[in-house]
Amino acid sequence: MNERRVSMADVAALAGVSGQTVSRVVNASPRVDPETRARVESAMTELGYRPHRAARALRTGRTQTIGLVVSTLATVGNSLMLQTVADAAAARGYALTVVTIDGGGAGAAFERLNEQGVDGVIVLNEATALALEAPAPRGLSIVVVDAPPAAIGVEPGGSAGAESRRGRTSRASEPGGRRRGVVQSDHAGGARGAVEHLLGLGHRTVHHLAGPAGSFAAAERERGWREALAGAGRDVPEPERGDWTSASGSRAGELLAARADVTAVFSANDQMALGVIRALTDAGRDVPGAVSVVGFDDIADAADYRPPLTTVRQEFGRLGELAVATLVTGIEDGSAGFELVPTSLVVRASTAAPR
């Protein structure tokens, strides 16, 4: 005789909760307090309970699958976000399907994911502008990483300090039943901190190597740089522009190295900062003796640059966790929200007082 399959009712009885609570834990609902979730998960482990994905999909209409839309995985930031989103999704019991935007645009990417039955979609960085303009299937929850909160009708509240800044829209707030949330780093605040650090060291102004036109993150970092200089009453030089790669940073660095008035450079990411440092060094301009350099991201290799790079740290793990949590909340109750994740300055050896 076959042994009877462990049921949700068995788990509920052992954990001392209702069957609905077990169902919420199984379906990774955020509406379960941590202590109860831990008790239910312990009962599931003790009994050897394994959710039946196909049966659950038939019962709930959900596949426990999240889609991820990206324009490219060639950038360090997108690759790090892919890893953190995958980890956060797995922790909540969701599978992950990744699509890149091709000639069909974001609309075609949404349709491909909808055909695969995903419960919701996260859109990363450079793909967000396309996604916000694209038609999405009715009822599909979407979270975009790095986009203006106004894109989903949110007025951010509070201040960006140790905790995320939050806003919340009402249920089914968009026409057509679409639910969109936004999660972003405080790019502008991080850039202001970088510039204030350099001005505090005694530099008269700070030159900027901006990211590509059309990138929301690049535009926000440039905005923070401009605001910090203007607020301090300093000249705002015309920025150079790169494409996030170290090669573009090197090309811009050659132009900056030829100017004697350049003593401080804020690069919109760490990879371009690496190219700037190489170009300056090749031109005989010591970093930080002649020119101080600050990056953005704090990638894993930043501390191993020569010299170790002063940079603005993005909390990629927190971004991934919030993107998944915001999406799951939208799937569960139809709300859309805004989360702003603080950044922090990490001071290393690439910055110093000017000679």
PyMOL commands that set and color helices and strands:
alter all, ss='L'
color gray80, all
select helices_A, chain A and resi 8-15+19-26+34-47+53-60+76-91+105-115+125-133+149-152+175-177+187-200+216-231+246-257+270-282+302-304+316-333
alter helices_A, ss='H'
color red, helices_A
select strands_A, chain A and resi 65-70+95-100+120-124+141-145+165-168+179-185+207-210+240-241+264-267+292-297+310-313+337-341+344-346
alter strands_A, ss='S'
color yellow, strands_A
deselect
rebuild
show_as cartoon
